[in-house]
Amino acid sequence: MSEDTELAAKVHYSFLPEDYEDDRVSIAVTLRPLYTIGGDYCSILSLDENRILICTCDAVGHGTSAALFAARVNTYVLTHARTDLAPCELVSGLNSYLCNRLGETGIYTTFYAMLLDFKSGVMTFAGAAHPPVIQFDQNKMECREWPSNSTYLGIMDPMPILCGSEQVQLNAGHRFLLYSDGLIEVQGREQQLFGTERLSLALREHVKLSGQALNNAILEQAEAFASNGFEDDVLLMSVVIK
């Protein structure tokens, strides 16, 4: 590992968002890269007093090239996100940008956007080949998956499958997990995957936790399941509605 790579990682990850909390929501971010630097990234943007945009991506591959690609995704989100831009418009615009500017790299990415609107009391989801968001409903004591409706970004413009979005009411006690596939694809001793079902069970088991305590408890459970530890970058974001 070169000193230059270590320095690049420090600069790259310095742009990751800090945990966010107010009287309505708690958002925690935990990253465990497989190597010094990788392609898992995220952003938390307060668009105005009522709207918060949460985005994450997982660029294909590992190392500096994937990290740079993820950084370009994050830059696009930072410069284009606004209150009147729907998540699907963000997804489509990002795909066009990546295809036109970075298509020759051969790198592509998954992506997921969640828009929390506390004025309307609604969260809007839009995903592109990213693992499904896990939602825990405290009133029903059950979990639900919100899968991506579109394809990888950065391969074809326009996208072969147009972006689709879903909405859910924001209620106190709701918990959401947004994560990269390195978490659910970790393998146990008999080569079975941790998967979304075990992730949902972990969320239910630790329902009284929030913030980094919730993230760490889930990651510890996944690590205990794994026969060889994590074998990919892992990014986990937990969102708890108060």
Backbone bond lengths (Angstrom), bond angles and torsions (degrees), N, CA, C in turn:
res aa  C-N    CA-C-N  psi(-1)  N-CA   C-N-CA  omega(-1)  CA-C   N-CA-C  phi
1 M - - - 1.464 - - 1.531 109.24 -
2 S 1.315 117.52 120.27 1.455 120.45 -176.41 1.524 110.95 -82.36
3 E 1.324 114.62 157.05 1.462 120.25 177.00 1.525 110.58 -62.56
4 D 1.344 115.89 -34.60 1.461 120.48 179.31 1.532 111.26 -64.60
5 T 1.341 117.27 -39.35 1.464 121.02 178.61 1.520 110.64 -66.16
6 E 1.310 116.65 -42.00 1.461 120.46 178.02 1.524 110.82 -61.22
7 L 1.329 116.49 -42.30 1.461 120.71 179.37 1.524 110.18 -65.99
8 A 1.346 117.02 -41.81 1.459 120.85 178.54 1.529 110.48 -60.29
9 A 1.324 117.11 -40.51 1.464 121.07 179.06 1.529 111.05 -63.93
10 K 1.328 116.92 -41.75 1.469 119.95 179.12 1.523 111.06 -61.95
11 V 1.336 115.97 -42.43 1.463 119.72 179.19 1.530 110.05 -67.02
12 H 1.336 116.76 -47.00 1.462 121.89 -177.77 1.528 111.50 -58.25
13 Y 1.323 116.54 -51.15 1.459 120.19 -174.73 1.524 113.53 -78.28
14 S 1.336 116.48 -10.07 1.468 118.54 175.71 1.522 111.42 -67.60
15 F 1.349 116.63 -17.99 1.460 120.70 179.74 1.528 112.50 -90.08
16 L 1.331 117.47 -3.76 1.463 118.70 174.50 1.524 109.40 -63.74
17 P 1.333 117.41 144.14 1.470 119.01 -178.00 1.519 112.05 -71.36
18 E 1.309 115.89 148.70 1.455 120.55 170.76 1.528 109.04 -76.93
19 D 1.313 116.16 161.28 1.458 119.66 175.61 1.528 109.67 -57.42
20 Y 1.322 115.05 146.39 1.471 120.87 -177.33 1.530 108.85 -119.03
21 E 1.315 115.68 138.36 1.467 118.95 176.35 1.522 110.28 -153.91
22 D 1.326 115.84 136.22 1.454 122.31 169.37 1.524 107.47 -142.21
23 D 1.338 117.77 -163.28 1.463 119.41 -175.91 1.524 113.30 -77.76
24 R 1.347 117.82 1.07 1.462 121.53 -178.03 1.521 113.65 -114.53
25 V 1.347 116.28 -29.34 1.465 119.43 -170.74 1.527 111.06 -153.47
26 S 1.328 114.84 150.72 1.457 122.09 172.35 1.520 107.64 -124.32
27 I 1.343 117.14 126.64 1.466 122.38 -179.98 1.523 108.15 -125.34
28 A 1.323 115.80 122.65 1.469 120.78 -179.08 1.522 110.31 -119.96
29 V 1.317 116.37 140.35 1.469 123.22 -178.47 1.526 109.52 -120.35
30 T 1.333 116.62 126.70 1.462 121.66 176.14 1.522 108.53 -131.17
31 L 1.332 116.14 126.82 1.463 121.77 -178.55 1.525 109.80 -123.14
32 R 1.343 114.94 133.34 1.462 121.03 173.76 1.536 108.52 -131.30
33 P 1.330 117.12 88.72 1.472 119.41 179.50 1.517 111.07 -68.52
34 L 1.326 116.41 145.76 1.461 121.49 179.27 1.523 110.27 -67.70
35 Y 1.315 115.69 -44.54 1.458 121.45 177.20 1.531 108.40 -112.81
36 T 1.310 116.81 -168.29 1.466 120.37 -176.63 1.519 111.54 -60.97
37 I 1.330 116.75 -37.06 1.458 121.18 -176.41 1.528 108.64 -143.27
38 G 1.326 116.84 145.57 1.461 119.42 -176.23 1.513 112.69 -154.65
39 G 1.336 115.56 -171.10 1.463 121.13 -169.65 1.511 116.32 -103.56
40 D 1.339 118.80 10.44 1.464 121.02 174.59 1.525 108.91 -86.15
41 Y 1.342 116.36 131.93 1.459 119.27 -176.73 1.517 109.73 -152.55
42 C 1.332 116.55 164.51 1.466 119.60 179.38 1.518 110.06 -158.05
43 S 1.334 115.37 169.86 1.464 121.66 177.09 1.521 109.30 -148.19
44 I 1.322 115.20 149.81 1.470 123.12 174.35 1.521 106.26 -129.92
45 L 1.321 116.72 115.35 1.465 120.80 -174.97 1.523 110.36 -123.22
46 S 1.310 116.48 123.38 1.456 121.77 172.89 1.525 107.68 -85.99
47 L 1.341 116.60 103.82 1.461 120.99 -174.35 1.532 111.96 -76.27
48 D 1.296 116.92 -36.36 1.462 123.24 172.90 1.519 106.83 -160.77
49 E 1.333 117.66 -166.29 1.462 119.71 -175.09 1.528 113.20 -69.80
50 N 1.332 117.29 -12.85 1.460 120.06 -176.36 1.524 114.68 -117.66
51 R 1.321 118.69 -12.37 1.462 120.88 -172.29 1.527 111.69 -126.04
52 I 1.328 114.65 132.42 1.459 122.43 176.97 1.523 108.11 -126.04
53 L 1.327 116.72 129.80 1.456 122.29 178.30 1.520 109.06 -106.72
54 I 1.331 115.03 128.64 1.467 122.10 177.27 1.523 107.78 -117.83
55 C 1.330 116.84 127.14 1.465 120.67 179.77 1.524 109.72 -133.25
56 T 1.321 115.92 149.93 1.452 120.88 173.67 1.516 109.79 -145.71
57 C 1.327 115.71 153.55 1.466 120.91 177.53 1.518 109.76 -142.23
58 D 1.311 115.13 160.02 1.467 122.13 176.42 1.520 107.05 -139.56
59 A 1.333 116.27 96.31 1.465 121.59 -178.78 1.517 109.73 -73.59
60 V 1.319 116.47 139.54 1.459 120.98 -177.11 1.528 110.28 -63.50
61 G 1.325 115.77 139.94 1.453 120.43 178.85 1.519 112.45 95.35
62 H 1.322 114.57 -176.14 1.458 121.53 -179.82 1.525 108.74 -132.81
63 G 1.301 115.60 170.28 1.451 119.80 173.57 1.514 114.32 86.33
64 T 1.327 114.78 -164.69 1.457 121.52 -170.54 1.523 112.88 -64.48
65 S 1.343 117.97 -40.25 1.466 119.80 -177.81 1.523 111.30 -62.97
66 A 1.323 117.24 -43.45 1.462 120.55 177.98 1.530 110.73 -65.28
67 A 1.321 116.72 -38.01 1.462 120.61 179.10 1.519 111.81 -64.98
68 L 1.327 116.61 -42.70 1.461 120.20 178.38 1.524 110.92 -64.01
69 F 1.326 116.56 -40.24 1.463 120.69 178.29 1.529 110.00 -62.87
70 A 1.327 116.74 -45.60 1.465 120.72 178.32 1.524 111.35 -61.94
71 A 1.329 116.03 -35.92 1.464 119.84 178.41 1.520 111.14 -64.71
72 R 1.341 117.55 -36.53 1.464 120.77 177.46 1.528 110.41 -67.58
73 V 1.329 116.14 -37.33 1.468 119.53 175.23 1.524 109.75 -60.55
74 N 1.315 116.23 -46.71 1.457 120.51 -178.75 1.522 111.53 -63.61
75 T 1.327 116.71 -39.98 1.461 120.41 178.53 1.526 110.79 -62.60
76 Y 1.332 116.57 -41.74 1.464 119.77 178.53 1.531 110.18 -60.55
77 V 1.322 116.75 -44.97 1.469 120.37 179.85 1.525 110.19 -61.02
78 L 1.308 116.75 -45.86 1.467 120.97 -177.85 1.524 112.18 -61.59
79 T 1.327 117.02 -36.15 1.462 120.44 -174.82 1.528 113.53 -90.66
80 H 1.327 118.30 -15.50 1.459 120.21 -175.23 1.534 113.89 -113.99
81 A 1.303 117.86 -17.59 1.462 119.26 -178.62 1.520 110.64 -66.37
82 R 1.319 116.14 134.04 1.456 121.72 176.34 1.521 108.66 -154.27
83 T 1.317 116.78 167.93 1.460 120.61 -171.57 1.523 113.29 -65.79
84 D 1.341 118.30 -28.77 1.462 120.29 -176.95 1.531 112.81 -96.35
85 L 1.339 117.68 9.28 1.460 121.42 -179.72 1.529 109.32 -100.41
86 A 1.319 116.97 113.49 1.459 121.90 -179.91 1.528 109.63 -70.18
87 P 1.351 118.22 151.91 1.465 120.55 179.84 1.522 113.95 -52.59
88 C 1.338 118.50 -39.61 1.458 119.92 179.84 1.525 112.05 -67.50
89 E 1.312 117.67 -32.80 1.458 120.21 175.41 1.524 110.24 -66.65
90 L 1.316 116.59 -37.60 1.460 120.89 176.46 1.520 110.22 -64.19
91 V 1.321 117.33 -44.38 1.462 121.79 179.24 1.526 111.08 -60.81
92 S 1.319 117.41 -48.32 1.462 121.40 -178.41 1.520 111.99 -64.32
93 G 1.327 116.14 -43.17 1.465 120.05 178.90 1.513 111.95 -64.92
94 L 1.318 116.79 -40.31 1.457 120.71 178.16 1.522 110.60 -63.79
95 N 1.319 117.70 -41.94 1.461 120.50 178.99 1.531 110.75 -60.86
96 S 1.322 117.43 -44.69 1.466 120.52 178.92 1.523 111.02 -61.15
97 Y 1.305 116.17 -43.14 1.464 120.69 179.41 1.523 111.28 -60.85
98 L 1.335 116.89 -47.55 1.461 120.48 -177.85 1.529 111.57 -65.32
99 C 1.325 116.41 -40.18 1.466 119.60 179.51 1.527 111.33 -65.67
100 N 1.312 116.25 -42.35 1.462 120.74 -175.79 1.524 113.21 -76.29
101 R 1.325 116.81 -36.13 1.456 120.18 -174.55 1.527 114.02 -99.19
102 L 1.338 116.86 -29.76 1.461 119.88 -173.69 1.520 113.07 -128.67
103 G 1.338 116.92 13.66 1.449 120.59 -177.01 1.515 113.92 -60.41
104 E 1.342 117.19 -32.49 1.463 120.87 -177.20 1.523 112.87 -74.02
105 T 1.322 118.45 -10.17 1.466 120.39 -179.46 1.526 111.99 -74.44
106 G 1.335 116.59 -23.13 1.452 119.76 -175.91 1.516 113.18 78.60
107 I 1.320 117.09 2.83 1.465 121.71 178.54 1.521 108.72 -93.47
108 Y 1.303 116.99 143.81 1.455 122.05 175.91 1.522 108.15 -140.24
109 T 1.316 117.08 176.66 1.460 118.69 -172.47 1.526 112.21 -149.17
110 T 1.313 114.92 153.43 1.458 119.91 164.85 1.531 107.32 -87.75
111 F 1.306 116.33 164.20 1.469 119.51 -176.90 1.527 108.88 -158.71
112 Y 1.321 116.19 146.55 1.463 120.55 174.40 1.520 108.49 -146.08
113 A 1.330 115.41 136.49 1.463 121.67 178.49 1.522 109.81 -125.07
114 M 1.318 116.40 135.66 1.468 122.80 176.51 1.519 107.80 -127.89
115 L 1.308 116.88 122.80 1.459 121.90 178.87 1.518 109.42 -108.83
116 L 1.333 116.47 114.53 1.461 121.91 177.20 1.522 108.30 -93.64
117 D 1.320 116.72 120.08 1.459 122.18 178.76 1.535 107.86 -116.67
118 F 1.318 116.19 101.30 1.457 119.88 -175.94 1.520 112.47 -79.37
119 K 1.317 117.32 -13.84 1.467 120.01 175.55 1.520 110.35 -73.26
120 S 1.331 116.71 -45.36 1.464 120.63 178.67 1.522 112.00 -88.83
121 G 1.337 116.89 -14.53 1.453 120.47 -178.40 1.506 113.62 72.64
122 V 1.342 116.24 31.77 1.470 121.02 -175.48 1.528 109.87 -130.20
123 M 1.340 115.48 141.42 1.460 121.19 169.64 1.521 108.41 -109.92
124 T 1.348 116.77 133.40 1.464 122.43 179.17 1.524 109.32 -111.30
125 F 1.345 116.65 131.53 1.462 123.33 -178.25 1.526 110.22 -109.63
126 A 1.325 116.26 144.42 1.467 121.41 170.06 1.524 107.87 -151.31
127 G 1.334 116.50 120.02 1.453 120.51 -177.21 1.513 112.33 -125.15
128 A 1.335 115.35 152.72 1.459 122.07 178.21 1.523 108.08 -130.95
129 A 1.325 116.39 95.31 1.467 124.70 177.25 1.522 113.63 62.08
130 H 1.320 117.99 10.63 1.458 121.76 179.13 1.522 109.25 -87.19
131 P 1.338 118.50 151.84 1.465 120.12 177.62 1.526 111.68 -56.07
132 P 1.342 116.73 151.61 1.468 119.66 -175.51 1.520 113.18 -65.63
133 V 1.315 115.93 142.50 1.457 121.35 170.66 1.534 108.15 -68.27
134 I 1.329 116.00 136.22 1.459 121.61 176.29 1.518 108.35 -99.70
135 Q 1.323 116.72 126.13 1.465 122.08 177.74 1.518 109.91 -113.81
136 F 1.333 116.69 131.33 1.460 121.49 173.09 1.527 108.74 -108.92
137 D 1.328 115.64 124.47 1.460 122.72 178.09 1.522 107.77 -101.00
138 Q 1.321 116.87 109.31 1.463 121.28 -176.25 1.524 112.23 -65.54
139 N 1.321 117.46 -30.86 1.461 120.18 179.82 1.523 111.61 -68.80
140 K 1.330 116.75 -39.42 1.463 121.59 -179.46 1.525 112.28 -93.87
141 M 1.348 116.78 -11.61 1.457 122.63 -178.56 1.529 110.99 54.72
142 E 1.340 115.67 45.62 1.455 120.20 179.21 1.516 110.31 -145.22
143 C 1.342 114.66 159.45 1.458 121.10 179.43 1.520 110.50 -108.01
144 R 1.329 113.82 151.79 1.461 120.77 177.22 1.520 108.65 -136.66
145 E 1.335 116.49 146.07 1.455 121.91 177.93 1.523 110.51 -102.48
146 W 1.339 114.93 138.49 1.457 121.80 176.22 1.529 107.42 -117.03
147 P 1.339 118.02 92.30 1.467 121.15 -174.22 1.527 112.76 -74.91
148 S 1.334 114.78 162.03 1.456 120.51 172.27 1.523 109.79 -69.28
149 N 1.323 115.21 145.78 1.463 120.32 -179.75 1.519 113.51 -106.83
150 S 1.341 116.87 -4.01 1.460 119.37 -176.52 1.518 110.81 -128.06
151 T 1.328 116.07 -177.91 1.460 123.17 -173.66 1.525 111.44 -96.22
152 Y 1.346 114.51 178.79 1.462 120.51 174.56 1.524 110.61 -54.54
153 L 1.335 115.23 149.20 1.465 120.83 177.52 1.521 110.47 -99.57
154 G 1.334 115.42 140.99 1.451 121.20 176.89 1.510 113.99 101.60
155 I 1.338 117.49 7.18 1.467 120.75 -179.16 1.524 111.75 -103.62
156 M 1.331 117.36 -47.46 1.458 121.30 -174.39 1.521 110.31 -143.59
157 D 1.319 115.70 137.11 1.467 121.48 177.91 1.531 109.34 -129.19
158 P 1.337 119.21 121.29 1.460 126.11 0.67 1.522 112.14 -72.07
159 M 1.313 116.53 163.91 1.458 121.54 -179.16 1.521 110.18 -64.13
160 P 1.342 117.77 140.42 1.466 120.54 179.80 1.526 112.77 -64.54
161 I 1.324 116.46 -28.09 1.470 121.86 174.69 1.521 106.88 -120.91
162 L 1.316 116.37 113.90 1.452 120.08 -176.70 1.519 111.58 -65.51
163 C 1.308 115.72 150.51 1.458 121.74 -178.59 1.523 110.71 -63.41
164 G 1.306 115.50 139.18 1.459 121.78 173.16 1.515 109.02 -127.83
165 S 1.304 117.94 149.88 1.461 121.23 -177.62 1.522 110.90 -125.90
166 E 1.325 115.48 158.90 1.459 123.35 176.91 1.513 108.19 -128.36
167 Q 1.321 115.82 159.49 1.460 120.37 178.55 1.527 110.25 -132.59
168 V 1.334 114.95 149.98 1.458 121.16 176.58 1.524 108.30 -143.77
169 Q 1.311 115.61 144.82 1.463 120.21 177.35 1.523 110.12 -68.94
170 L 1.314 116.48 140.38 1.452 121.84 176.73 1.523 109.43 -89.24
171 N 1.319 116.18 114.16 1.459 121.57 179.89 1.516 110.27 -123.61
172 A 1.319 116.48 147.57 1.457 121.02 178.18 1.526 109.77 -57.13
173 G 1.316 115.39 134.90 1.456 120.23 -179.59 1.513 114.07 97.15
174 H 1.329 117.55 -14.62 1.459 119.69 176.09 1.529 109.60 -66.08
175 R 1.332 114.93 140.06 1.456 121.88 175.34 1.516 108.52 -128.50
176 F 1.325 116.33 140.60 1.463 121.79 -179.30 1.530 108.59 -130.34
177 L 1.332 115.93 139.74 1.459 121.86 174.23 1.515 109.16 -116.65
178 L 1.318 115.26 128.08 1.459 123.37 175.85 1.527 105.76 -121.80
179 Y 1.339 118.18 125.99 1.456 120.66 -166.32 1.528 109.92 -152.99
180 S 1.332 115.79 164.37 1.467 120.78 175.35 1.523 109.58 -94.49
181 D 1.337 116.23 164.87 1.457 119.86 -173.14 1.526 113.30 -69.83
182 G 1.335 117.93 -13.48 1.453 120.00 176.23 1.509 113.08 -61.14
183 L 1.335 117.63 -22.11 1.456 121.76 178.94 1.523 111.72 -78.30
184 I 1.323 117.08 -48.18 1.471 119.55 -174.32 1.525 112.80 -85.42
185 E 1.342 117.81 -14.21 1.458 120.37 -178.91 1.522 113.29 -96.89
186 V 1.332 117.25 4.42 1.458 120.10 175.17 1.533 108.26 -64.58
187 Q 1.339 116.88 140.55 1.464 121.14 -172.93 1.519 112.44 -104.84
188 G 1.352 114.63 142.00 1.449 121.27 175.22 1.517 111.46 -85.28
189 R 1.323 116.26 -171.77 1.464 121.17 -174.73 1.522 112.64 -66.43
190 E 1.294 118.89 -26.56 1.464 121.92 178.94 1.526 110.85 -103.54
191 Q 1.334 115.56 23.02 1.460 124.42 176.08 1.528 113.57 66.48
192 Q 1.326 117.12 14.66 1.458 118.86 173.33 1.527 109.04 -79.61
193 L 1.325 115.88 150.37 1.464 121.13 -178.34 1.525 111.01 -84.69
194 F 1.323 116.12 151.19 1.462 120.70 174.73 1.528 109.10 -60.92
195 G 1.328 117.01 -48.09 1.459 122.42 169.40 1.528 115.25 70.55
196 T 1.316 114.97 170.63 1.464 120.66 -178.11 1.530 112.12 -74.25
197 E 1.329 117.66 -26.85 1.466 119.24 179.92 1.527 110.88 -67.35
198 R 1.333 116.89 -45.25 1.465 119.78 177.01 1.525 110.98 -67.34
199 L 1.332 116.45 -34.82 1.465 119.46 177.17 1.523 110.50 -63.96
200 S 1.312 117.50 -41.76 1.469 121.52 177.19 1.522 110.97 -62.49
201 L 1.326 116.56 -42.03 1.470 120.22 178.41 1.526 110.95 -63.66
202 A 1.333 116.62 -38.44 1.464 120.33 178.11 1.521 110.79 -64.64
203 L 1.329 116.18 -40.01 1.465 119.99 178.27 1.522 110.49 -63.77
204 R 1.312 117.38 -42.83 1.467 120.79 178.17 1.525 111.63 -64.21
205 E 1.330 115.65 -39.58 1.464 120.38 -178.13 1.524 111.88 -64.79
206 H 1.331 116.32 -32.90 1.471 120.75 -175.75 1.531 111.28 -109.46
207 V 1.310 116.74 33.22 1.457 121.68 -172.77 1.533 112.77 -64.57
208 K 1.308 117.99 -21.02 1.465 119.95 -179.33 1.530 112.03 -83.06
209 L 1.325 116.47 -7.36 1.465 120.22 -179.01 1.526 110.75 -94.82
210 S 1.306 115.68 161.02 1.467 121.79 173.71 1.517 108.17 -149.88
211 G 1.344 116.25 171.77 1.452 121.17 177.51 1.515 113.02 62.84
212 Q 1.324 116.04 -147.79 1.459 120.99 -177.93 1.528 112.17 -64.89
213 A 1.326 118.03 -28.41 1.460 120.39 177.93 1.529 110.54 -62.00
214 L 1.332 116.74 -41.00 1.463 120.99 177.52 1.526 110.45 -66.76
215 N 1.318 117.54 -48.02 1.466 121.28 -179.84 1.526 111.46 -58.72
216 N 1.327 116.26 -46.52 1.463 119.85 -177.32 1.522 111.55 -65.53
217 A 1.324 117.40 -38.79 1.462 120.47 179.24 1.529 110.94 -63.31
218 I 1.334 117.10 -40.81 1.466 121.15 179.21 1.523 110.75 -67.49
219 L 1.330 117.12 -44.35 1.461 120.49 -179.83 1.521 111.77 -65.78
220 E 1.318 117.26 -37.07 1.458 120.72 177.17 1.528 110.76 -64.04
221 Q 1.327 116.40 -37.88 1.453 119.98 178.98 1.526 110.77 -67.24
222 A 1.335 116.66 -40.42 1.467 120.54 177.87 1.523 110.91 -65.87
223 E 1.330 117.12 -39.90 1.466 120.78 179.17 1.518 111.41 -66.15
224 A 1.338 116.89 -37.68 1.458 120.38 178.10 1.522 111.12 -65.35
225 F 1.329 116.74 -31.57 1.459 122.34 178.69 1.526 111.42 -73.48
226 A 1.330 116.67 -34.35 1.463 122.10 -171.64 1.519 111.84 -71.37
227 S 1.324 115.88 140.53 1.461 120.29 177.37 1.520 111.83 -82.36
228 N 1.331 117.75 -29.65 1.465 121.72 -178.15 1.522 112.67 -128.42
229 G 1.317 117.05 24.13 1.454 120.10 -178.57 1.520 111.84 72.79
230 F 1.313 116.80 -173.48 1.456 121.00 178.22 1.530 109.59 -70.32
231 E 1.318 116.24 136.79 1.462 121.48 -178.59 1.525 111.55 -116.16
232 D 1.309 116.92 15.02 1.460 123.13 178.10 1.520 107.35 -153.93
233 D 1.345 115.83 166.18 1.459 119.56 173.42 1.531 108.78 -59.38
234 V 1.322 116.27 144.27 1.466 121.24 177.41 1.522 109.00 -129.72
235 L 1.320 115.60 122.72 1.464 122.17 174.15 1.522 107.37 -123.46
236 L 1.309 116.88 127.42 1.460 122.36 -179.54 1.516 109.69 -128.09
237 M 1.344 116.02 128.01 1.453 122.36 174.22 1.528 108.00 -121.56
238 S 1.320 116.81 128.27 1.461 120.81 175.08 1.523 109.05 -112.13
239 V 1.325 114.76 137.76 1.465 121.80 -179.52 1.523 107.10 -124.10
240 V 1.325 116.44 119.52 1.467 121.64 -178.83 1.519 109.07 -118.68
241 I 1.329 115.64 119.78 1.469 121.00 178.10 1.526 108.60 -85.84
242 K 1.329 117.16 127.40 1.462 121.02 -175.87 1.535 111.53 -88.37
